[in-house]
Amino acid sequence: RFILRQIAPQILFSFLLTLITLIAFVILYRNVRAQQRLMEMKNDFISNVTHELKTPVATVSVALEALKNFNALNDPKLTNEYLDIARNELNRLTLMTDKILKAAVFENKGITIQKETVDLHKTITQILDSMRLIFEKRQAVVSFKPEGENFILEAENAHITNVIYNLL
């Protein structure tokens, strides 16, 4: 008993240090896991952004290739059509890059969607027109047969457009 009383403070101190060490390891483990999740989210974000940016770039490249290789420069109507496709895709690319740049600001404040009236029929038709050259290059046949009368909805046009592009 005498020896136990003499070393009791050291034993308690050892248990306290062991407990503190275990708590530190748990905290460290949680931080490492959180960083791994953030890395996965970052990689997913980069992958999604890359995919989103490739579509307009590919469409513009196909339009320019068509202008160069199919004598479209001799046909003003066809030239204007291809240039309109390229301009629309470049505008879309600009909007996407702006949204990416604003994402850092939204991260702290939260994302707000500014709803507007969107004519889904018109949006889908414009998207199909802009992707027509890609479809032709890949020999894909895409048809759009809407059923119903009202295609108006309240949404953010850029998000709806991105959804449709991703689906196509």
Protein Blocks (a to p, Z undefined) as FASTA:
>chain_A
ZZmmmmmmmmmmmmmmmmmmmmmmmmmmmmmmmmmmmmmmmmmmmmmmmmmmmmmmmmmm
mmmmmmmmnommmmmklmmmmmmmmmmmmmmmmmmmmmmmmmmmmmmnopadddddddfk
lmmmmmmmmmmmmmmmnopacddddedjblcdcddfklmmmmmmmmZZ
